[in-house]
Amino acid sequence: MLAFLATPVNYDIMTYLPKDLESVQGEVILDEVFQEASSSILMIEDMDSADVLRIKEKIEKIDGVSQVLWVDSIADVTIPKEILPDVLRSIFYSTDGKTTMMMILYKYGSASDETMACIRQIRHVMNEQCFLSGLATLLVDTRDLTDSQAPIYVTIAIVLALIVLSFTMNSWVLPLVVLISLGFAVVYNMGTNLFFGEISFITQSIAAILQLGVTMDYSVFLIDRFNEERQRCGGDNVRAMGEAIRGTFTSVLGSSLTTVFGFLALCFMTFTLGLDIGLVMAKGVLLGIVTVITVLPSMILLFFKPIYRFGHRSFIPQFGALNRFSLRARHVLAAVLLVLIVPMGIFSVKPEKYYNVVDSLPEDLSSVSALHKLKDDFNMASTHFILIDADLPAGDTSRMITQIKALDGIEDVIALNSYVGPAISETILPDQILAVCEKEGLQMMMVNSSFDAASDACNAQVDAMNAIVKQYDPSALTTGEGVMAKDLIEVTDRDFRVTNFISIAAILILIGLVFRSVTIPFILVAMIEFSIFINEAIPFFTGTTVSFIAPTVVSCVQLGATVDYAILMTSRFREELRLGRDKKTAILNAAGASCSSIFQSALVFFSATFGVYLICDIAMFKGICAMLARGSVISALVIMLILPAVLYLCEGLIRKTTYHWAKGDDQNA
């Protein structure tokens, strides 16, 4: 627990972009050369210049602030703004002249503790006439919101899981035992994240809930098998537990390894947030499975008397009618799978995605409100930075700036050439202005855009701007929130295709090894992908925009849940066949024994994630939880309804393509 609390958290997802991107290299130069890797814009409305200057002086004294640029950095503030040069008035004042803005530059990165502490101190200096905007400010609000709500997410998930388990298990005490044992795995997982150096705020916020949901299956499968074995072992609980562990080991090992490799597929993403989530969740699944086969059996045997002393009837419904319907309608259900799987796969990639962190935050946050004001008063929605050779001829630089200004959506280009001209001589510019614009053989330009970062319009603007810049200086670099958001879109779209291919390949191989079969992997993968496709296609039909990371996280978690259900039922089907049952009896027995476990596990996961969805204020997490809750229901329905029909229809083919499927028992033919 102490290690968990000591693990640093990264709130800036842009830091996970590949280091070889020009936008990332540009950010490094802004940080190391210009000390401008992070900045904020402070807008002040209806305030006298003297009072604005006093606020500026207070901010400059705050530790961690590099410098503050305002009109007084260049001109005398006693000069009426109406007679200031146009270049200064357009940069520092809104069109109506009521609002002025100053740029605050920090010594450290946007997501650093030092910069976040600076912003909190700046807010103490501000009054109701002040509005602070910028990426660093958004990260502070993101941190405060996630830190305050993450413990609530876990609490809600645990409470709802406990309620569901209390009614679906046959004891009032057993749910506590299960959650305590799984709690050990969660704490071990979150604590060992310290060895990674840091984790992302996305991982920190959802890892515990996802781990609880994914590993809950193993606990339910073990307990249900233990209850069966107790009846066969004549009250010998230790022997019954040993048989339960042995009986569920194949399905649990196969499903857990498949889930682990599904998460490890994320590690192949060049956008290393995938590595962050993948390692944490894979480690969590492994710790969960170790806990389920060691800690949970010990705790059940240790607390056996109170567990069954406070026993009650389970409220899980019987699924015999559903199982018999699945067999009667087997041809129709198989046809539904074959007809819909391809269209659902096509529709699953159609939903619109958002990549801007602003879109996931509540509108009433001060940083979001300030961003809207910046756009309303100054028509600034995003900022690009250009780094060019300082020795580039002045004529080329001027022509480049002119062409950039002519682009649709460009509001202003702030560069040394912006200040120097007939009204202002370079010789009278203060050193701090020269240092901001030019240093170590590089000249920095700031380009203000009216287009939101990650929008199609902004992406097109970035392409056009890059083409102009490279025409004059092939070695130039462009960066900033708009440029990096465009890179984020391109990198993650490519990464998601690669990880999806790798995860499917891993599933096919692992299931093939578990069952020593050629056909079973393709049957189960069809079920798994069909469930995921339906879930991810629903936002397209409802017109819902989802976070760019949601489909990847959801597909990995839903893969883990669905493969658990599929392997459990398939393993039980094989076991029944090996006991000499005919295939109809075998599939009915397998479905009957599996459906209660599947229903219980899915209901717990649905309750936990849906509860978080109801109280969550961060759209990214809210959307992920909504898709997870929906996915748990879809996965359960597909496996409980369609898989028995397909296994029954394909049993003959499976027997011919699977090593020792039913150990050569002819009556199963």
Disulfide bonds with the S-S distance in Angstrom:
none
